[in-house]
Structure formats: structure tokens, C-alpha cells
């Protein structure tokens, strides 16, 4: 009897040991068919990444929309103007025995972005089994910095032009107010 129990336990224990010794599959939060880089874009010191996806009736439209959404993701990383409003209202009425409570809460939010993404390129592209197109777009930080510098330079030059025109208008107004006529130059 002891021998038969031993013969029965050896395969069971071996199966348990082998089951425990195998490499466990890594736990992932990425749904099946979705590239890992979609939810976990690379982190690089010299680039910014954005991911996007789309599933349209046409493959080209899916690619175009996925790329646009990935660029939008980068744009929100660079610059986001967030507007939000929360309304919270509570009213109690009555006395301790017949108390009535009315509560109302509402939240509204909007995010806007505008950014020049010169140099943004498709880094990776993939397609899921269901036809969804996944795109990863990268933008070199140097290109983003140049675009920001260009915007600042453009704003500075527009402001200088505005101030110059403003100064000329003030001079014209002062001359007409004092009725001063320009003196012709004689040689």
C-alpha cells in the first residue's frame, strides 16, 4: 500500500514542481492585438512621442486619422489650454425629524491645443486583427524648440511692426494737431 501511494505521489509532485518551475507569462494591461508601444510609448531624451488609432471603412483613411490623432497627442504634450468648470450645489430643508436634502453636481471641461509640429514623423505603424490602425509619431525636441523660437521671433517682429505703426500714427496726429507742415528741403 505504501509503495502504491508513493508511485501515485511521485508523478503528482513532479507535475507540481515542473508547473512551478516554468516561466510565468508577463502580466500586461495591453489588450490583445494592440501594440505595446501604443499605451507605453518610448521615452527618449531627444524626442517626444504620441500614439493614435483609427478604424475606418478605408485603410488609407484609417492611417490618415491614426496619424492625425498621434500628432494631436504630441500637440497636447507640448501645449494644452485646459478650461474647466465644476458646479456643486447642496440644499438642506426641514428640521431634524423631516429633513430633506437636494444635491447637484456637474463638471464640464474642454482642452484646446495649437502647436507647429514641423518634423513630426511616423515612427511605427501597425494594424490589429480587427483592422484598427495604430501609429506612433515622433517629434525631435530640437524641432519643437525651433518651432517655439520661430513663433516667438514672429511675435516679436509683429509687435515691433505694430509699435512702429503706432508711433507713426501718434506723430501724424501730433503734427495735424499742431498744424505743422513738413518743411521742404532746399539745396
Backbone torsions as a table, in degrees:
resi	resn	phi	psi	omega
1	UNK	NA	-44.2	179.5
2	UNK	-62.5	-38.7	-178.3
3	UNK	-66.9	-39.1	-179.6
4	UNK	-69.7	-36.4	175.8
5	UNK	-65.3	-40.7	179.1
6	UNK	-63.4	-43.5	179.1
7	UNK	-64.3	-31.5	178.5
8	UNK	-75.8	-39.5	-177.0
9	UNK	-74.0	-30.6	-178.1
10	UNK	-59.2	-51.6	179.5
11	UNK	-64.5	-35.9	179.8
12	UNK	-65.3	-46.2	178.4
13	UNK	-64.8	-39.6	178.5
14	UNK	-62.8	-40.8	177.7
15	UNK	-63.6	-40.8	178.5
16	UNK	-65.6	-42.9	-179.5
17	UNK	-65.2	-43.8	180.0
18	UNK	-67.3	-36.1	177.8
19	UNK	-65.7	-37.3	179.8
20	UNK	-76.6	-26.4	-175.7
21	UNK	-81.6	-17.6	-177.9
22	UNK	-70.5	154.1	179.9
23	UNK	-69.6	125.4	177.1
24	UNK	-71.9	147.2	177.3
25	UNK	-71.8	138.1	-179.5
26	UNK	-66.0	138.4	177.1
27	UNK	-74.6	134.1	179.7
28	UNK	-135.8	146.0	177.1
29	UNK	-96.2	-1.5	-178.7
30	UNK	-79.5	124.2	178.7
31	UNK	-62.7	156.2	179.9
32	UNK	-58.9	137.6	177.9
33	UNK	86.2	-7.8	179.8
34	UNK	-100.3	126.1	179.1
35	UNK	-60.6	143.2	-179.2
36	UNK	-59.4	-35.8	-178.0
37	UNK	-67.8	-14.9	179.6
38	UNK	-65.3	-45.9	179.0
39	UNK	-90.7	-22.2	-177.7
40	UNK	-126.8	73.9	-178.9
41	UNK	-63.8	155.0	179.9
42	UNK	-60.9	155.4	175.1
43	UNK	-116.3	117.7	178.8
44	UNK	-131.7	147.3	-179.4
45	UNK	-68.9	-26.4	-173.4
46	UNK	-105.8	7.1	-176.7
47	UNK	-146.6	157.1	174.5
48	UNK	-117.4	139.8	-178.2
49	UNK	-120.3	148.6	174.4
50	UNK	-140.3	142.0	-179.7
51	UNK	-116.2	152.8	178.8
52	UNK	-151.1	157.5	178.6
53	UNK	-142.2	157.5	176.7
54	UNK	-160.2	146.3	175.2
55	UNK	-134.3	97.6	-179.1
56	UNK	-112.4	177.6	-179.5
57	UNK	-75.2	-18.1	-178.5
58	UNK	-119.5	135.1	-177.3
59	UNK	-62.0	-42.9	179.4
60	UNK	-62.8	-39.9	178.5
61	UNK	-67.3	-37.0	176.8
62	UNK	-61.4	-44.2	179.3
63	UNK	-64.7	-44.3	-179.2
64	UNK	-61.5	-45.7	-178.8
65	UNK	-68.2	-39.8	179.3
66	UNK	-63.7	-41.9	177.7
67	UNK	-64.2	-42.4	179.2
68	UNK	-62.4	-40.2	179.9
69	UNK	-69.3	-34.5	177.0
70	UNK	-67.3	-41.1	177.0
71	UNK	-64.7	-38.6	176.8
72	UNK	-61.3	-39.0	177.5
73	UNK	-60.1	-43.8	177.5
74	UNK	-64.2	-42.2	-179.4
75	UNK	-59.6	-40.9	177.5
76	UNK	-68.0	-30.1	176.3
77	UNK	-66.3	-40.3	-177.7
78	UNK	-76.8	-39.2	-170.1
79	UNK	-159.1	116.3	176.4
80	UNK	-133.8	128.1	175.1
81	UNK	-102.7	107.7	-174.9
82	UNK	-102.6	128.2	174.9
83	UNK	-118.9	133.9	-178.4
84	UNK	-145.3	152.3	177.8
85	UNK	-144.2	135.7	175.9
86	UNK	-125.9	129.9	175.0
87	UNK	-114.7	126.6	-179.7
88	UNK	-131.9	117.9	-175.8
89	UNK	-130.5	129.8	176.1
90	UNK	-135.3	136.8	178.9
91	UNK	-136.2	130.0	174.6
92	UNK	-111.9	138.3	178.4
93	UNK	-139.9	152.1	177.5
94	UNK	99.9	-174.6	178.2
95	UNK	-106.2	-173.6	-173.4
96	UNK	-62.2	-30.8	-178.8
97	UNK	-83.7	-30.0	-176.7
98	UNK	-127.3	53.2	-176.0
99	UNK	-81.6	139.6	177.4
100	UNK	-123.5	140.5	-176.7
101	UNK	-129.1	131.0	176.4
102	UNK	-122.0	128.1	-178.6
103	UNK	-132.9	139.7	-179.1
104	UNK	-142.6	132.8	177.1
105	UNK	-137.9	141.6	-178.9
106	UNK	-146.8	140.2	174.6
107	UNK	-132.4	137.4	179.4
108	UNK	-132.4	136.6	178.9
109	UNK	-142.3	153.6	177.4
110	UNK	-148.5	138.5	177.2
111	UNK	-125.3	132.3	179.4
112	UNK	-124.4	148.1	177.3
113	UNK	-145.4	147.0	172.7
114	UNK	-143.3	125.2	179.6
115	UNK	-156.4	142.3	171.9
116	UNK	-83.8	127.5	-178.3
117	UNK	-117.9	47.1	176.7
118	UNK	-62.5	126.4	179.3
119	UNK	98.4	-1.5	177.3
120	UNK	-71.7	126.4	-177.0
121	UNK	-130.1	155.0	176.5
122	UNK	-71.5	122.5	-178.2
123	UNK	-93.7	-43.2	178.0
124	UNK	-145.3	153.3	177.3
125	UNK	-144.9	141.0	178.0
126	UNK	-150.3	164.5	178.6
127	UNK	-131.9	130.2	178.5
128	UNK	-78.4	167.7	-179.5
129	UNK	-62.3	-27.5	-179.6
130	UNK	-85.2	1.1	178.5
131	UNK	97.1	-4.1	178.3
132	UNK	-68.0	132.8	177.9
133	UNK	-97.4	132.0	178.9
134	UNK	-115.8	133.6	-177.7
135	UNK	-132.2	139.9	173.9
136	UNK	-119.1	119.2	-178.7
137	UNK	-108.7	140.6	177.3
138	UNK	-119.2	149.2	175.8
139	UNK	-134.3	121.8	177.4
140	UNK	-65.2	136.7	-179.9
141	UNK	-61.6	-30.5	177.4
142	UNK	-64.3	-38.4	177.7
143	UNK	-67.5	-38.7	177.9
144	UNK	-65.4	-40.8	178.9
145	UNK	-65.4	-40.1	178.8
146	UNK	-63.8	-42.4	178.5
147	UNK	-62.0	-40.7	178.4
148	UNK	-65.2	-41.1	177.8
149	UNK	-63.6	-41.7	178.3
150	UNK	-61.0	-41.0	179.0
151	UNK	-64.8	-43.8	179.6
152	UNK	-63.6	-46.3	178.8
153	UNK	-59.9	-41.4	179.6
154	UNK	-64.4	-42.7	179.1
155	UNK	-64.6	-41.4	-180.0
156	UNK	-63.5	-44.9	-179.1
157	UNK	-67.5	-37.3	176.9
158	UNK	-66.0	-38.4	178.8
159	UNK	-66.5	-41.6	178.8
160	UNK	-62.8	-41.5	178.5
161	UNK	-64.6	-41.7	178.1
162	UNK	-61.3	-45.5	-179.7
163	UNK	-64.6	-37.6	178.3
164	UNK	-64.5	-44.2	178.9
165	UNK	-64.9	-38.6	178.2
166	UNK	-62.8	-42.7	179.3
167	UNK	-64.8	-40.9	177.6
168	UNK	-64.0	-39.8	177.9
169	UNK	-64.4	-41.4	178.4
170	UNK	-63.4	-41.3	179.2
171	UNK	-64.4	-44.1	178.4
172	UNK	-61.5	-41.4	179.2
173	UNK	-64.1	-42.0	179.8
174	UNK	-66.3	-41.8	179.0
175	UNK	-64.1	-41.7	-179.9
176	UNK	-71.4	-31.4	178.2
177	UNK	-67.0	-41.9	-178.9
178	UNK	-88.5	-1.2	-179.6
179	UNK	53.4	45.1	178.3
180	UNK	-95.6	126.1	178.4
181	UNK	-97.7	141.9	177.0
182	UNK	-61.8	138.7	-179.8
183	UNK	-86.9	125.8	178.4
184	UNK	-68.7	145.3	-179.0
185	UNK	-86.3	129.1	176.6
186	UNK	-114.1	146.6	-178.8
187	UNK	-97.4	NA	NA
